[in-house]
């Protein structure tokens, strides 16, 4: 939770919207006997360090090749010797053993997310350093970090690229404006902003309108209006002014949400792995929580998320969960784009 507002998502989810329903949601979440691993986040300090990480791969390696020899190389040579690195190795070994690359994109995301069940929830993971850095943590999550991590891993698994470097690059691309780290203000703090930027670069598709969503016209300025609750902005006028400018750019970003009472009617149109954000009526804020659609064995649509109640868990029914979130008005829905389809398009000969 972020300070007294207790943000459930770094930058925008607040305690009086999340903490108020933690207790009542406990019975909706499947309690899992999976031990939580505690580990300090791995921080890649700047783009130069990312380049150094990338250079650890042999120059002759094509990251999209899928031979066993290459997979063994990437799993052994570019994974850091840390708790997060070891977790990444286990997730990728499991993905290969299950042949997840043969499954639809949504099922890949669901399987990857499921591998993190029981991992500890921890707020403010992205704000531990005074300088904006790319934080990688596979043992502790807030709700947005879980979504970003699962999506970044799944994008590699889909094309049989099990490289840690590829995962880190995907994570950076998804988290920052145009995939570039340039200070605190360059991070995609508002989730509708996150959806807009990632759709623009072909990572996900905003499907709210296709599902019959309602348009929400709302000025997003929660962060600048509560500057004192964001340490990087509290005493830094440059960061604050940059945030004000960023927020002004969001006036043209469309927010399409599905009202809470209509969510269940759309279960047949939702897919496992669809990205869900809980829309709110709190002034200046777009959403208060995020997670992924989880298809139950019986076909019902649940919700897998890093819960402020303490760990990555599954709420058995998506609509029921959202209906109990204070100040919630519905959901935003984004669908990950399958990179295998993009590859096929790229390989089609163009005749002029």
C-alpha positions as CSV (number, residue, x, y, z in Angstrom):
1,X,0.0,0.0,0.0
2,X,1.4,3.4,-0.9
3,X,1.5,5.7,2.2
4,X,-1.8,6.6,3.7
5,X,-3.5,6.3,0.3
6,X,-2.3,2.7,0.2
7,X,-1.9,2.4,-3.6
8,X,-2.6,-1.2,-4.6
9,X,-0.9,-0.4,-7.9
10,X,2.3,1.6,-8.0
11,X,1.1,5.1,-8.9
12,X,-2.6,4.8,-8.5
13,X,-4.5,2.2,-6.3
14,X,-5.5,3.5,-2.9
15,X,-6.0,1.9,0.5
16,X,-9.5,3.1,1.0
17,X,-10.5,1.5,-2.2
18,X,-8.6,-1.7,-1.7
19,X,-8.1,-2.3,2.0
20,X,-11.8,-1.9,2.6
21,X,-12.5,-5.1,0.7
22,X,-9.5,-7.3,1.5
23,X,-11.2,-9.0,4.4
24,X,-14.5,-9.6,2.5
25,X,-12.6,-11.0,-0.5
26,X,-10.6,-13.5,1.5
27,X,-13.3,-16.2,1.0
28,X,-13.4,-15.5,-2.7
29,X,-9.7,-16.2,-3.1
30,X,-8.4,-19.8,-3.3
31,X,-6.0,-20.3,-0.4
32,X,-2.9,-22.0,-1.7
33,X,-0.3,-23.9,0.2
34,X,2.5,-22.5,-1.8
35,X,5.4,-21.1,0.2
36,X,6.1,-17.4,-0.4
37,X,9.6,-16.6,-1.4
38,X,11.1,-13.4,0.0
39,X,13.8,-11.7,-2.0
40,X,15.1,-8.3,-2.7
41,X,14.2,-7.0,-6.1
42,X,16.9,-7.2,-8.7
43,X,17.5,-3.7,-10.0
44,X,19.0,-3.0,-13.4
45,X,20.2,0.5,-12.9
46,X,20.0,2.1,-16.4
47,X,19.9,1.4,-20.1
48,X,23.7,1.0,-20.2
49,X,23.4,-1.9,-17.8
50,X,20.8,-3.4,-20.1
51,X,23.2,-3.2,-23.0
52,X,25.8,-5.0,-20.9
53,X,23.3,-7.7,-20.1
54,X,22.4,-8.1,-23.7
55,X,26.0,-8.4,-24.7
56,X,26.3,-11.5,-22.6
57,X,24.6,-13.4,-25.4
58,X,26.9,-14.7,-28.2
59,X,26.6,-12.4,-31.2
60,X,25.8,-15.4,-33.4
61,X,22.7,-16.4,-31.4
62,X,19.4,-15.7,-33.0
63,X,17.0,-15.4,-30.0
64,X,14.0,-16.8,-32.0
65,X,15.7,-20.1,-32.9
66,X,14.2,-23.0,-31.1
67,X,16.8,-25.8,-31.1
68,X,17.5,-27.6,-27.9
69,X,21.1,-26.5,-28.0
70,X,20.1,-22.8,-28.2
71,X,17.6,-23.2,-25.4
72,X,20.2,-24.8,-23.2
73,X,22.5,-21.9,-24.0
74,X,20.1,-19.2,-23.1
75,X,18.9,-20.9,-20.0
76,X,22.5,-21.4,-18.7
77,X,24.4,-18.3,-19.9
78,X,22.3,-15.2,-19.5
79,X,20.3,-15.9,-16.4
80,X,21.8,-14.1,-13.3
81,X,22.8,-16.1,-10.3
82,X,20.2,-14.7,-8.0
83,X,16.9,-15.8,-6.5
84,X,15.0,-14.1,-9.2
85,X,17.3,-15.7,-11.8
86,X,16.6,-19.1,-10.3
87,X,12.9,-18.5,-10.3
88,X,13.1,-17.5,-14.0
89,X,15.0,-20.6,-14.8
90,X,12.3,-22.8,-13.1
91,X,9.5,-21.0,-14.9
92,X,11.1,-21.4,-18.3
93,X,12.0,-25.1,-17.7
94,X,8.4,-25.7,-16.8
95,X,7.2,-23.8,-19.9
96,X,9.4,-26.0,-22.1
97,X,8.4,-29.2,-20.3
98,X,4.7,-28.3,-20.8
99,X,5.3,-27.2,-24.4
100,X,3.5,-24.0,-23.7
101,X,4.6,-22.6,-27.1
102,X,2.1,-24.9,-28.7
103,X,-0.9,-23.3,-26.8
104,X,-2.9,-20.2,-27.6
105,X,-1.4,-17.0,-26.2
106,X,-4.0,-16.6,-23.5
107,X,-3.4,-20.1,-22.1
108,X,0.3,-19.3,-22.1
109,X,-0.3,-16.3,-19.9
110,X,-2.6,-18.2,-17.6
111,X,0.0,-21.0,-17.1
112,X,2.8,-18.6,-16.4
113,X,0.7,-16.6,-13.9
114,X,-0.3,-19.9,-12.2
115,X,3.4,-20.6,-11.7
116,X,3.6,-17.6,-9.4
117,X,0.7,-18.6,-7.1
118,X,1.5,-18.1,-3.5
119,X,4.2,-15.5,-4.2
120,X,4.2,-12.6,-1.7
121,X,2.4,-9.3,-2.3
122,X,4.5,-6.2,-1.7
123,X,3.7,-2.6,-2.5
124,X,6.1,0.1,-3.7
125,X,8.5,-2.4,-5.3
126,X,9.3,0.0,-8.2
127,X,10.1,3.0,-5.9
128,X,12.9,1.6,-3.8
129,X,15.6,3.6,-5.5
130,X,16.1,7.4,-5.7
131,X,17.0,7.0,-9.4
132,X,14.4,5.5,-11.8
133,X,15.6,2.0,-12.5
134,X,14.3,-1.1,-14.2
135,X,13.2,-3.3,-11.3
136,X,12.9,-7.1,-11.9
137,X,11.3,-9.2,-9.2
138,X,10.0,-12.7,-9.6
139,X,9.4,-13.5,-6.0
140,X,7.3,-10.5,-4.8
141,X,4.7,-8.6,-6.7
142,X,2.2,-5.8,-6.7
143,X,-0.7,-6.1,-9.0
144,X,0.8,-4.3,-12.0
145,X,4.2,-5.9,-11.6
146,X,2.5,-9.4,-11.8
147,X,0.7,-8.5,-15.0
148,X,3.8,-7.0,-16.6
149,X,6.0,-9.9,-15.6
150,X,3.6,-12.6,-16.9
151,X,3.1,-10.8,-20.2
152,X,6.9,-10.3,-20.7
153,X,7.6,-13.9,-20.0
154,X,4.7,-15.2,-22.2
155,X,5.8,-13.1,-25.2
156,X,9.2,-15.0,-25.2
157,X,7.7,-18.4,-24.5
158,X,5.3,-18.1,-27.4
159,X,8.1,-17.8,-29.9
160,X,10.4,-20.3,-28.0
161,X,12.7,-17.6,-26.9
162,X,13.7,-18.5,-23.3
163,X,16.4,-15.8,-22.9
164,X,16.4,-13.8,-19.7
165,X,17.7,-10.8,-21.7
166,X,14.6,-11.0,-23.9
167,X,12.4,-11.1,-20.9
168,X,14.1,-8.0,-19.4
169,X,13.8,-6.1,-22.6
170,X,10.1,-6.9,-22.9
171,X,9.6,-5.7,-19.3
172,X,11.3,-2.4,-20.0
173,X,9.3,-1.9,-23.3
174,X,6.0,-2.5,-21.5
175,X,6.7,-0.3,-18.5
176,X,7.9,2.9,-20.0
177,X,6.7,5.5,-22.6
178,X,7.8,4.1,-26.0
179,X,9.9,1.6,-24.1
180,X,12.5,4.2,-23.0
181,X,13.6,4.8,-19.4
182,X,14.0,8.6,-18.8
183,X,13.3,9.2,-15.2
184,X,10.3,8.7,-12.9
185,X,8.0,10.5,-15.3
186,X,8.7,8.1,-18.2
187,X,7.0,5.2,-16.4
188,X,3.5,4.4,-17.4
189,X,1.8,5.2,-14.1
190,X,-1.8,5.3,-15.1
191,X,-3.1,1.9,-16.4
192,X,-5.2,3.4,-19.1
193,X,-2.0,5.1,-20.2
194,X,-0.2,1.7,-20.0
195,X,-2.9,0.2,-22.3
196,X,-2.7,3.0,-24.8
197,X,1.1,3.0,-25.1
198,X,1.4,-0.8,-25.3
199,X,-1.4,-1.0,-27.9
200,X,0.4,1.6,-29.9
201,X,3.5,-0.6,-30.0
202,X,1.6,-3.8,-30.8
203,X,1.9,-5.6,-27.5
204,X,-1.8,-5.6,-26.5
205,X,-5.2,-4.6,-27.9
206,X,-7.8,-2.6,-26.0
207,X,-10.9,-4.6,-26.6
208,X,-13.3,-2.7,-24.2
209,X,-15.1,-1.1,-27.1
210,X,-15.5,-4.4,-29.0
211,X,-17.1,-5.9,-25.9
212,X,-19.7,-3.1,-25.8
213,X,-17.9,-1.0,-23.2
214,X,-18.9,2.5,-22.2
215,X,-16.7,5.5,-22.9
216,X,-15.5,7.3,-19.8
217,X,-14.4,10.9,-20.0
218,X,-12.3,11.7,-17.0
219,X,-9.4,14.0,-16.2
220,X,-6.6,11.9,-14.8
221,X,-4.6,14.0,-12.3
222,X,-4.6,12.0,-9.1
223,X,-0.9,11.8,-8.9
224,X,-0.2,15.5,-9.3
225,X,-3.1,16.4,-6.9
226,X,-1.6,14.1,-4.3
227,X,2.0,15.0,-5.0
228,X,3.0,14.6,-1.3
229,X,2.3,10.8,-1.4
230,X,4.8,10.2,-4.2
231,X,8.4,10.6,-2.9
232,X,10.0,11.0,-6.3
233,X,7.7,14.1,-6.9
234,X,7.2,15.3,-3.3
235,X,10.3,17.5,-3.3
236,X,11.3,17.4,-7.0
237,X,9.7,20.2,-8.9
238,X,11.1,18.9,-12.2
239,X,9.5,15.5,-11.8
240,X,6.2,17.1,-10.6
241,X,6.0,19.4,-13.7
242,X,6.8,16.5,-15.9
243,X,3.9,14.6,-14.4
244,X,1.5,17.5,-14.8
245,X,2.4,17.5,-18.5
246,X,2.0,13.8,-18.8
247,X,-1.4,13.9,-17.3
248,X,-2.4,16.7,-19.7
249,X,-1.5,14.4,-22.6
250,X,-4.0,11.8,-21.3
251,X,-7.0,13.9,-22.0
252,X,-7.3,12.3,-25.4
253,X,-6.8,8.7,-24.2
254,X,-10.1,6.8,-24.4
255,X,-11.2,4.7,-21.5
256,X,-13.8,2.1,-22.4
257,X,-15.1,0.1,-19.4
258,X,-17.6,-2.7,-18.9
259,X,-20.0,-1.9,-16.1
260,X,-19.8,-4.4,-13.2
261,X,-23.3,-5.8,-13.7
262,X,-22.5,-6.7,-17.3
263,X,-19.3,-8.6,-16.7
264,X,-20.8,-12.0,-16.4
265,X,-22.7,-11.7,-19.7
266,X,-19.3,-11.4,-21.4
267,X,-17.7,-14.5,-20.0
268,X,-18.1,-16.3,-23.3
269,X,-16.2,-13.5,-25.0
270,X,-13.4,-13.3,-22.5
271,X,-10.2,-15.5,-22.8
272,X,-7.8,-16.7,-20.2
273,X,-4.9,-14.3,-20.0
274,X,-7.0,-11.2,-20.8
275,X,-5.7,-8.3,-18.8
276,X,-8.3,-6.8,-16.4
277,X,-8.2,-3.4,-14.7
278,X,-10.8,-2.4,-12.2
279,X,-12.2,1.0,-13.1
280,X,-13.1,3.4,-10.3
281,X,-15.2,6.5,-9.7
282,X,-12.5,8.1,-7.5
283,X,-11.7,11.6,-8.8
284,X,-8.6,11.8,-11.0
285,X,-8.0,8.1,-11.0
286,X,-8.7,5.5,-13.7
287,X,-8.3,2.1,-12.0
288,X,-7.4,0.7,-8.6
289,X,-6.4,-2.9,-9.3
290,X,-5.2,-5.2,-12.1
291,X,-4.9,-8.9,-12.8
292,X,-5.7,-11.5,-15.5
293,X,-8.7,-13.6,-16.5
294,X,-8.4,-17.1,-15.1
295,X,-10.5,-19.8,-16.8
296,X,-11.6,-22.3,-14.2
297,X,-11.8,-26.1,-15.0
298,X,-15.6,-25.7,-15.1
299,X,-15.4,-22.9,-17.6
300,X,-16.2,-20.1,-15.2
301,X,-14.1,-17.0,-15.4
302,X,-12.0,-16.1,-12.3
303,X,-9.4,-13.6,-11.6
304,X,-5.7,-14.3,-10.9
305,X,-3.9,-11.3,-9.3
306,X,-1.4,-10.2,-6.7
307,X,-3.9,-9.5,-3.9
308,X,-3.2,-6.8,-1.2
309,X,-4.5,-9.5,1.2
310,X,-1.0,-11.0,0.9
311,X,-0.1,-13.1,-2.1
312,X,-0.8,-14.1,-5.7
313,X,-4.1,-15.9,-5.7
314,X,-7.2,-16.7,-7.6
315,X,-10.7,-15.2,-7.0
316,X,-13.2,-17.8,-8.2
317,X,-15.5,-15.4,-10.0
318,X,-14.5,-12.2,-11.8
319,X,-17.7,-10.3,-11.6
320,X,-18.2,-11.2,-7.9
321,X,-14.8,-10.0,-7.1
322,X,-15.2,-6.6,-8.9
323,X,-18.6,-6.1,-7.3
324,X,-17.0,-6.1,-3.9
325,X,-14.3,-3.6,-4.7
326,X,-15.1,-0.3,-3.1
327,X,-15.6,2.6,-5.7
328,X,-15.4,0.1,-8.6
329,X,-17.6,0.8,-11.6
330,X,-16.5,-2.0,-13.9
331,X,-13.4,-3.2,-15.8
332,X,-11.1,-2.3,-18.6
333,X,-10.1,-5.3,-20.8
334,X,-6.9,-5.6,-22.9
335,X,-5.9,-8.7,-24.9
336,X,-2.3,-9.7,-25.4
337,X,-1.3,-9.9,-29.0
338,X,0.2,-13.2,-30.0
339,X,3.8,-12.5,-31.3
340,X,3.6,-15.6,-33.5
341,X,0.9,-13.9,-35.5
342,X,3.1,-10.9,-35.9
343,X,5.9,-13.1,-37.1
344,X,3.7,-14.8,-39.7
345,X,2.7,-11.4,-41.0
346,X,6.3,-10.2,-41.2
347,X,7.2,-13.3,-43.2
348,X,4.6,-12.7,-45.9
349,X,6.3,-11.5,-49.1
350,X,5.3,-8.0,-50.1
351,X,4.8,-7.3,-53.8
352,X,4.9,-3.8,-55.1
